[in-house]
Amino acid sequence: MCTTFDSTTIPSLEGKVILITGGTAGLGRETIFSLAAHNPAHIYFSGRSESSATALSAELSKLHPQVPCTFIRADLASLASVKAATAAFLAQESRLDLFFANAGVMALPPGLTKDGYEVQFGTNHLGHAALVKLLLPIMEATAQRGHDVRIIWNSSLGYKGASGIAFASLKTPQAYLSPFYVLSDWFRYGQSKLANILYAREFAARHPTITSVSIHPGVAETGLVSGLGTFNRWFVWATTLKIKVPIEQCAWNQQWAAVAPKGAGEREVVSGRFYEPVGVKGDLTKAGGDDVLAKELWEWTQKELEAFGI
């Protein structure tokens, strides 16, 4: 696994409008500061913490006062919140070049979103799918004007823990998704990360004017890990002891995917693919490469979103 990326080599982002979910901490925060150094027209970021957003904006304005940075409150576990966040963004912008589906939750106890979906699937997949669908017209319009529009979906190698998607029970907490109850949190997480890979690829096939890729960022001690219960923190420690990297390195792969040249060569970006750090085409499991499952997920997602007027 290659872990090399020099953020100073990011080309000029002049004129580009960027939106990053989960930007108040972790990988999202790192990406905001890296991209701001290259003069984008505007960076928008979402999150749930007003105080963290205020602190980030103040720090960024000192380092890069020429770059406007705007916080948009969004709770991906609420489709009403997603709709409100989209409306707030569209009220201010006429283009969108880079969208980072960066926010997420990991190994949560059994639970449901505000709309009644398994909480990890509803947050990591459905919330982002809703946001992208609502933003699709502005992204397509930006691409039609000749701009390079990209969506980077943060997945995880944890997707390999899922052999499929349990569609029939997605409106339940799926407490016993694994035959080993203590691992069900991780099976649900893997299912949501599998969905990110499948949906990114299906989106690429259906919307060829927009580059859509999924990435594994790597493993770092972010808030996702520190907020876990004792058993799950131990599980992460035991299974990732030799592969952890600093948080700033964990943000490299999504930054690379946003700016690397498009093409089929080494360290070039191909729409629909899954990349491991940094810029390495990832091998997929049977489920990860299942185009029939990807289509089923797409159709299920559209039906569910339409029920909420999305």
MARZABA-109557 format. One record per residue (C-alpha): residue in one letter; y, z, x. Coordinates in Angstrom, 3 decimals, always signed. Layout:
{resn: A, y: Y, z: Z, x: X}
...
END
This chain:
{resn: M, y: +0.000, z: +0.000, x: +0.000}
{resn: C, y: +3.336, z: -1.076, x: +1.457}
{resn: T, y: +6.121, z: +1.486, x: +1.087}
{resn: T, y: +8.939, z: -0.366, x: +2.836}
{resn: F, y: +12.181, z: -1.289, x: +1.109}
{resn: D, y: +15.720, z: -1.243, x: +2.431}
{resn: S, y: +18.185, z: -0.772, x: -0.410}
{resn: T, y: +20.976, z: -2.083, x: +1.808}
{resn: T, y: +19.367, z: -5.529, x: +1.500}
{resn: I, y: +19.981, z: -5.612, x: -2.262}
{resn: P, y: +22.210, z: -8.655, x: -2.841}
{resn: S, y: +25.565, z: -8.480, x: -4.571}
{resn: L, y: +25.233, z: -7.506, x: -8.217}
{resn: E, y: +28.748, z: -8.638, x: -9.051}
{resn: G, y: +29.119, z: -9.419, x: -12.754}
{resn: K, y: +25.774, z: -7.907, x: -13.709}
{resn: V, y: +25.394, z: -5.375, x: -16.511}
{resn: I, y: +22.570, z: -2.860, x: -16.072}
{resn: L, y: +20.876, z: -0.435, x: -18.470}
{resn: I, y: +18.490, z: +2.254, x: -17.225}
{resn: T, y: +16.611, z: +4.639, x: -19.500}
{resn: G, y: +16.021, z: +8.144, x: -18.202}
{resn: G, y: +18.860, z: +7.821, x: -15.721}
{resn: T, y: +19.948, z: +11.447, x: -15.522}
{resn: A, y: +17.272, z: +12.499, x: -13.014}
{resn: G, y: +14.390, z: +11.336, x: -10.833}
{resn: L, y: +13.742, z: +7.641, x: -10.288}
{resn: G, y: +16.405, z: +6.552, x: -12.740}
{resn: R, y: +19.085, z: +8.529, x: -10.939}
{resn: E, y: +18.007, z: +7.161, x: -7.554}
{resn: T, y: +18.138, z: +3.612, x: -8.900}
{resn: I, y: +21.612, z: +4.079, x: -10.358}
{resn: F, y: +23.015, z: +5.172, x: -6.991}
{resn: S, y: +21.233, z: +2.397, x: -5.073}
{resn: L, y: +22.426, z: -0.350, x: -7.403}
{resn: A, y: +25.971, z: +1.010, x: -7.693}
{resn: A, y: +26.428, z: +0.357, x: -3.967}
{resn: H, y: +26.224, z: -3.380, x: -4.677}
{resn: N, y: +29.124, z: -3.699, x: -7.088}
{resn: P, y: +27.629, z: -4.388, x: -10.538}
{resn: A, y: +30.038, z: -4.921, x: -13.422}
{resn: H, y: +28.792, z: -1.876, x: -15.341}
{resn: I, y: +25.872, z: +0.551, x: -15.279}
{resn: Y, y: +24.733, z: +2.179, x: -18.510}
{resn: F, y: +22.125, z: +4.911, x: -18.493}
{resn: S, y: +20.396, z: +6.900, x: -21.182}
{resn: G, y: +18.976, z: +10.376, x: -21.366}
{resn: R, y: +18.989, z: +13.526, x: -23.437}
{resn: S, y: +21.040, z: +15.870, x: -21.233}
{resn: E, y: +24.807, z: +15.580, x: -21.617}
{resn: S, y: +25.442, z: +18.046, x: -18.772}
{resn: S, y: +23.227, z: +16.120, x: -16.307}
{resn: A, y: +24.893, z: +12.863, x: -17.346}
{resn: T, y: +28.362, z: +14.302, x: -16.791}
{resn: A, y: +27.435, z: +15.574, x: -13.333}
{resn: L, y: +25.908, z: +12.219, x: -12.367}
{resn: S, y: +28.937, z: +10.247, x: -13.549}
{resn: A, y: +31.303, z: +12.521, x: -11.612}
{resn: E, y: +29.295, z: +12.151, x: -8.405}
{resn: L, y: +28.967, z: +8.386, x: -8.802}
{resn: S, y: +32.699, z: +7.937, x: -9.420}
{resn: K, y: +33.439, z: +9.637, x: -6.082}
{resn: L, y: +31.046, z: +7.373, x: -4.170}
{resn: H, y: +31.668, z: +4.116, x: -6.065}
{resn: P, y: +34.871, z: +4.446, x: -8.070}
{resn: Q, y: +34.978, z: +0.701, x: -8.702}
{resn: V, y: +31.733, z: +0.738, x: -10.729}
{resn: P, y: +32.011, z: +1.789, x: -14.392}
{resn: C, y: +29.145, z: +4.044, x: -15.428}
{resn: T, y: +28.528, z: +5.006, x: -19.043}
{resn: F, y: +26.063, z: +7.468, x: -20.521}
{resn: I, y: +24.371, z: +6.631, x: -23.816}
{resn: R, y: +22.396, z: +9.424, x: -25.423}
{resn: A, y: +18.920, z: +8.263, x: -26.439}
{resn: D, y: +15.719, z: +10.031, x: -27.405}
{resn: L, y: +12.866, z: +7.549, x: -27.097}
{resn: A, y: +10.713, z: +9.767, x: -29.312}
{resn: S, y: +13.036, z: +8.955, x: -32.220}
{resn: L, y: +13.456, z: +5.385, x: -33.444}
{resn: A, y: +16.653, z: +6.416, x: -35.243}
{resn: S, y: +18.039, z: +7.578, x: -31.892}
{resn: V, y: +16.959, z: +4.310, x: -30.276}
{resn: K, y: +18.786, z: +2.330, x: -32.970}
{resn: A, y: +21.930, z: +4.418, x: -32.507}
{resn: A, y: +21.816, z: +3.989, x: -28.723}
{resn: T, y: +21.462, z: +0.232, x: -29.064}
{resn: A, y: +24.404, z: +0.073, x: -31.441}
{resn: A, y: +26.507, z: +2.052, x: -28.964}
{resn: F, y: +25.633, z: -0.352, x: -26.155}
{resn: L, y: +26.198, z: -3.515, x: -28.188}
{resn: A, y: +29.580, z: -2.242, x: -29.320}
{resn: Q, y: +30.705, z: -2.354, x: -25.681}
{resn: E, y: +28.886, z: -5.309, x: -24.106}
{resn: S, y: +28.292, z: -9.046, x: -24.489}
{resn: R, y: +25.675, z: -9.386, x: -21.728}
{resn: L, y: +22.707, z: -7.526, x: -20.245}
{resn: D, y: +21.141, z: -8.626, x: -16.968}
{resn: L, y: +18.821, z: -5.816, x: -15.893}
{resn: F, y: +16.950, z: -3.424, x: -18.156}
{resn: F, y: +14.870, z: -0.646, x: -16.618}
{resn: A, y: +12.313, z: +0.926, x: -18.984}
{resn: N, y: +12.247, z: +3.892, x: -16.643}
{resn: A, y: +12.155, z: +7.005, x: -18.850}
{resn: G, y: +8.885, z: +8.600, x: -19.813}
{resn: V, y: +6.807, z: +11.692, x: -20.429}
{resn: M, y: +3.530, z: +12.684, x: -18.820}
{resn: A, y: +0.504, z: +14.784, x: -19.754}
{resn: L, y: +2.173, z: +16.515, x: -22.679}
{resn: P, y: +0.156, z: +18.760, x: -24.991}
{resn: P, y: -0.975, z: +17.149, x: -28.266}
{resn: G, y: +1.997, z: +16.319, x: -30.425}
{resn: L, y: +3.845, z: +13.711, x: -32.451}
{resn: T, y: +7.169, z: +11.939, x: -32.131}
{resn: K, y: +9.809, z: +12.396, x: -34.820}
{resn: D, y: +8.371, z: +9.280, x: -36.491}
{resn: G, y: +4.782, z: +10.504, x: -36.473}
{resn: Y, y: +3.215, z: +8.741, x: -33.462}
{resn: E, y: +1.216, z: +10.319, x: -30.650}
{resn: V, y: +4.028, z: +11.630, x: -28.486}
{resn: Q, y: +3.235, z: +9.946, x: -25.169}
{resn: F, y: +2.475, z: +6.557, x: -26.713}
{resn: G, y: +5.452, z: +6.823, x: -29.048}
{resn: T, y: +7.826, z: +7.680, x: -26.198}
{resn: N, y: +6.524, z: +5.643, x: -23.269}
{resn: H, y: +5.614, z: +2.514, x: -25.214}
{resn: L, y: +7.015, z: +2.351, x: -28.729}
{resn: G, y: +10.467, z: +3.742, x: -27.947}
{resn: H, y: +10.994, z: +1.245, x: -25.144}
{resn: A, y: +9.525, z: -1.617, x: -27.186}
{resn: A, y: +12.015, z: -0.817, x: -29.955}
{resn: L, y: +14.927, z: -0.738, x: -27.522}
{resn: V, y: +13.919, z: -4.064, x: -25.975}
{resn: K, y: +13.472, z: -5.712, x: -29.362}
{resn: L, y: +16.926, z: -4.607, x: -30.475}
{resn: L, y: +18.444, z: -5.780, x: -27.176}
{resn: L, y: +16.554, z: -9.069, x: -27.099}
{resn: P, y: +19.351, z: -11.203, x: -28.625}
{resn: I, y: +21.899, z: -10.109, x: -25.997}
{resn: M, y: +19.380, z: -10.575, x: -23.164}
{resn: E, y: +18.417, z: -14.049, x: -24.384}
{resn: A, y: +22.082, z: -14.994, x: -24.741}
{resn: T, y: +22.704, z: -13.802, x: -21.162}
{resn: A, y: +19.772, z: -15.886, x: -19.907}
{resn: Q, y: +20.969, z: -18.953, x: -21.810}
{resn: R, y: +24.247, z: -18.740, x: -19.898}
{resn: G, y: +22.253, z: -19.216, x: -16.689}
{resn: H, y: +21.923, z: -15.621, x: -15.548}
{resn: D, y: +18.797, z: -14.011, x: -14.090}
{resn: V, y: +17.688, z: -11.517, x: -16.743}
{resn: R, y: +14.885, z: -9.058, x: -15.989}
{resn: I, y: +13.034, z: -6.187, x: -17.642}
{resn: I, y: +11.196, z: -3.709, x: -15.412}
{resn: W, y: +8.662, z: -1.557, x: -17.269}
{resn: N, y: +7.592, z: +1.592, x: -15.402}
{resn: S, y: +3.844, z: +2.052, x: -15.697}
{resn: S, y: +1.498, z: +4.061, x: -13.472}
{resn: L, y: -1.890, z: +3.798, x: -11.800}
{resn: G, y: -2.747, z: +6.475, x: -14.344}
{resn: Y, y: -3.306, z: +3.566, x: -16.740}
{resn: K, y: -6.747, z: +3.193, x: -15.156}
{resn: G, y: -7.839, z: +6.279, x: -17.063}
{resn: A, y: -7.678, z: +4.290, x: -20.310}
{resn: S, y: -10.367, z: +1.796, x: -21.289}
{resn: G, y: -8.401, z: +0.645, x: -24.325}
{resn: I, y: -5.951, z: +1.725, x: -27.014}
{resn: A, y: -7.125, z: +3.848, x: -29.932}
{resn: F, y: -4.970, z: +2.106, x: -32.544}
{resn: A, y: -6.644, z: +3.821, x: -35.497}
{resn: S, y: -5.549, z: +7.306, x: -34.384}
{resn: L, y: -2.099, z: +6.597, x: -32.909}
{resn: K, y: -0.501, z: +8.408, x: -35.857}
{resn: T, y: -2.327, z: +11.615, x: -34.948}
{resn: P, y: -1.933, z: +13.911, x: -31.910}
{resn: Q, y: -5.200, z: +12.467, x: -30.457}
{resn: A, y: -6.074, z: +15.933, x: -29.194}
{resn: Y, y: -9.652, z: +14.947, x: -28.366}
{resn: L, y: -9.101, z: +11.469, x: -26.960}
{resn: S, y: -11.238, z: +12.517, x: -23.994}
{resn: P, y: -14.684, z: +14.086, x: -24.412}
{resn: F, y: -13.361, z: +16.661, x: -21.934}
{resn: Y, y: -10.567, z: +18.361, x: -23.878}
{resn: V, y: -8.669, z: +19.519, x: -20.785}
{resn: L, y: -8.300, z: +15.886, x: -19.660}
{resn: S, y: -7.130, z: +14.516, x: -23.010}
{resn: D, y: -3.486, z: +14.892, x: -21.967}
{resn: W, y: -4.176, z: +12.443, x: -19.126}
{resn: F, y: -6.182, z: +10.041, x: -21.273}
{resn: R, y: -3.230, z: +9.837, x: -23.675}
{resn: Y, y: -0.873, z: +9.295, x: -20.759}
{resn: G, y: -3.117, z: +6.555, x: -19.357}
{resn: Q, y: -3.222, z: +4.863, x: -22.744}
{resn: S, y: +0.589, z: +4.725, x: -22.895}
{resn: K, y: +0.821, z: +3.372, x: -19.343}
{resn: L, y: -1.822, z: +0.737, x: -20.128}
{resn: A, y: +0.388, z: -0.295, x: -23.038}
{resn: N, y: +3.336, z: -0.759, x: -20.657}
{resn: I, y: +1.346, z: -3.227, x: -18.544}
{resn: L, y: -0.062, z: -5.148, x: -21.492}
{resn: Y, y: +3.248, z: -5.338, x: -23.331}
{resn: A, y: +5.177, z: -6.489, x: -20.254}
{resn: R, y: +2.729, z: -9.350, x: -19.770}
{resn: E, y: +2.700, z: -10.368, x: -23.435}
{resn: F, y: +6.502, z: -10.218, x: -23.532}
{resn: A, y: +6.633, z: -12.546, x: -20.526}
{resn: A, y: +4.393, z: -15.055, x: -22.292}
{resn: R, y: +6.496, z: -15.000, x: -25.468}
{resn: H, y: +9.951, z: -14.932, x: -23.848}
{resn: P, y: +9.860, z: -17.180, x: -20.769}
{resn: T, y: +13.634, z: -17.140, x: -20.184}
{resn: I, y: +13.425, z: -13.434, x: -19.278}
{resn: T, y: +11.489, z: -12.052, x: -16.301}
{resn: S, y: +9.297, z: -9.165, x: -17.463}
{resn: V, y: +7.206, z: -7.162, x: -14.995}
{resn: S, y: +5.480, z: -3.785, x: -14.923}
{resn: I, y: +5.380, z: -1.564, x: -11.870}
{resn: H, y: +3.690, z: +1.519, x: -10.469}
{resn: P, y: +6.431, z: +3.488, x: -8.707}
{resn: G, y: +4.201, z: +5.712, x: -6.623}
{resn: V, y: +3.802, z: +9.484, x: -6.838}
{resn: A, y: +6.587, z: +11.986, x: -6.174}
{resn: E, y: +7.469, z: +15.539, x: -7.174}
{resn: T, y: +9.796, z: +14.607, x: -10.024}
{resn: G, y: +10.612, z: +16.582, x: -13.131}
{resn: L, y: +7.607, z: +14.985, x: -14.816}
{resn: V, y: +5.363, z: +16.941, x: -12.463}
{resn: S, y: +7.308, z: +20.190, x: -12.133}
{resn: G, y: +7.457, z: +20.514, x: -15.918}
{resn: L, y: +3.684, z: +20.418, x: -16.364}
{resn: G, y: +1.451, z: +23.346, x: -17.206}
{resn: T, y: -0.540, z: +25.089, x: -14.478}
{resn: F, y: -3.768, z: +23.095, x: -14.861}
{resn: N, y: -2.013, z: +19.729, x: -14.973}
{resn: R, y: +0.199, z: +20.571, x: -11.982}
{resn: W, y: -2.959, z: +21.472, x: -10.074}
{resn: F, y: -4.603, z: +18.231, x: -11.246}
{resn: V, y: -1.682, z: +16.164, x: -9.918}
{resn: W, y: -1.678, z: +18.081, x: -6.639}
{resn: A, y: -5.428, z: +17.647, x: -6.130}
{resn: T, y: -5.520, z: +13.940, x: -6.951}
{resn: T, y: -2.352, z: +12.829, x: -5.127}
{resn: L, y: -2.201, z: +15.117, x: -2.103}
{resn: K, y: -2.276, z: +12.304, x: +0.479}
{resn: I, y: -0.196, z: +9.697, x: -1.349}
{resn: K, y: +2.972, z: +11.524, x: -2.423}
{resn: V, y: +6.290, z: +10.137, x: -1.229}
{resn: P, y: +9.919, z: +11.319, x: -1.529}
{resn: I, y: +11.647, z: +10.601, x: -4.837}
{resn: E, y: +13.936, z: +7.975, x: -3.306}
{resn: Q, y: +10.890, z: +5.977, x: -2.157}
{resn: C, y: +9.363, z: +6.212, x: -5.618}
{resn: A, y: +12.391, z: +4.330, x: -6.940}
{resn: W, y: +12.032, z: +1.464, x: -4.475}
{resn: N, y: +9.489, z: -0.616, x: -6.381}
{resn: Q, y: +11.581, z: -0.913, x: -9.516}
{resn: Q, y: +14.631, z: -1.784, x: -7.420}
{resn: W, y: +12.624, z: -4.423, x: -5.573}
{resn: A, y: +11.404, z: -5.922, x: -8.870}
{resn: A, y: +14.995, z: -6.176, x: -10.092}
{resn: V, y: +16.338, z: -8.148, x: -7.138}
{resn: A, y: +13.494, z: -9.860, x: -5.237}
{resn: P, y: +13.397, z: -13.676, x: -5.309}
{resn: K, y: +11.389, z: -15.212, x: -8.124}
{resn: G, y: +8.344, z: -17.191, x: -7.039}
{resn: A, y: +4.655, z: -16.971, x: -6.243}
{resn: G, y: +5.015, z: -16.194, x: -2.549}
{resn: E, y: +4.588, z: -12.894, x: -0.734}
{resn: R, y: +6.982, z: -10.221, x: -2.040}
{resn: E, y: +8.321, z: -12.577, x: -4.689}
{resn: V, y: +8.417, z: -11.777, x: -8.402}
{resn: V, y: +6.267, z: -13.514, x: -11.027}
{resn: S, y: +6.992, z: -12.701, x: -14.653}
{resn: G, y: +4.167, z: -10.870, x: -16.390}
{resn: R, y: +2.616, z: -9.339, x: -13.292}
{resn: F, y: +1.981, z: -5.710, x: -12.343}
{resn: Y, y: +3.247, z: -4.559, x: -8.932}
{resn: E, y: +2.365, z: -1.600, x: -6.752}
{resn: P, y: +4.760, z: -0.275, x: -4.074}
{resn: V, y: +6.514, z: -2.163, x: -2.748}
{resn: G, y: +6.205, z: -5.652, x: -4.169}
{resn: V, y: +2.422, z: -5.825, x: -3.916}
{resn: K, y: +0.543, z: -7.532, x: -6.750}
{resn: G, y: -1.682, z: -4.874, x: -8.299}
{resn: D, y: -5.315, z: -5.437, x: -9.163}
{resn: L, y: -5.968, z: -4.766, x: -12.838}
{resn: T, y: -8.847, z: -3.053, x: -14.567}
{resn: K, y: -10.702, z: -4.906, x: -17.304}
{resn: A, y: -8.462, z: -3.305, x: -19.934}
{resn: G, y: -5.309, z: -3.984, x: -17.916}
{resn: G, y: -6.127, z: -7.680, x: -17.730}
{resn: D, y: -7.285, z: -8.030, x: -21.338}
{resn: D, y: -5.060, z: -10.670, x: -22.970}
{resn: V, y: -6.732, z: -10.187, x: -26.358}
{resn: L, y: -5.828, z: -6.498, x: -26.250}
{resn: A, y: -2.291, z: -7.403, x: -25.156}
{resn: K, y: -1.895, z: -9.647, x: -28.190}
{resn: E, y: -3.293, z: -6.953, x: -30.482}
{resn: L, y: -0.840, z: -4.435, x: -29.042}
{resn: W, y: +2.037, z: -6.854, x: -29.520}
{resn: E, y: +1.157, z: -7.484, x: -33.151}
{resn: W, y: +0.607, z: -3.776, x: -33.869}
{resn: T, y: +3.952, z: -2.936, x: -32.260}
{resn: Q, y: +5.912, z: -5.546, x: -34.217}
{resn: K, y: +4.385, z: -4.363, x: -37.490}
{resn: E, y: +5.216, z: -0.721, x: -36.774}
{resn: L, y: +8.795, z: -1.499, x: -35.709}
{resn: E, y: +9.394, z: -3.693, x: -38.747}
{resn: A, y: +8.505, z: -0.719, x: -40.948}
{resn: F, y: +11.537, z: +1.039, x: -39.430}
{resn: G, y: +13.831, z: -1.927, x: -39.856}
{resn: I, y: +13.552, z: -3.000, x: -36.215}
END
